[in-house]
């Protein structure tokens, strides 16, 4: 017979899963697979939470789609979460370079 703590732990883990947590786990897995290949230290879940804390959950779905459509998931991920790339000046510079 299992100890009661084992049953409590399992039920707590199921209650604590959220869609945001699942997205964070998805990003960790995808980014870490490329970091592992390149010999870089892996990103932990708390670090990923800190990186994504200012981004609403609905925007994480957009980020997931954009990164999946890109040729290099990790490169697109890091570019998209950098706030400097989304200022009006940066957007104007991108438009100027396209011409």
Secondary structure, 3 states (H helix, E strand, C coil): CCCHHHHHHHHHHHHCCCHHHHHHHHHHHHHHHHHHHHCCCCCCHHHHHHHCCCCCHHHHHHHHHHHHHCCCHHHHHHHHHCHHHHCHHHHHHHHHHHC
